[in-house]
Amino acid sequence: MKSICKITIKVNNTHQFGTGFFMNIFDSFKSLVTNYHVINEKILKENIEIGIWNEKKLKLNLNNRFYKFFEDPMDITVKI
């Protein structure tokens, strides 16, 4: 699997785009890292679709408990 991915977020028929990358935490566990302005608490509360593309489309669990947010000054979101 390539590590860099394209993130598409659909909110109210409007598409927002961003990028991210996957990191290996353990051999069988991968984590997604992106910017806070791409995926954040507000985005996860909306009725949205998130598509992740690298070699294929992936589906992620959109439960807040699996995300760690670092707004200022780092602007980072990590899905663990």
Helices and strands as residue ranges (DSSP letters): E 4-11, E 14-26, E 29-34, H 41-45, E 48-53, E 57-58, G 64-66, E 67-70, E 76-79
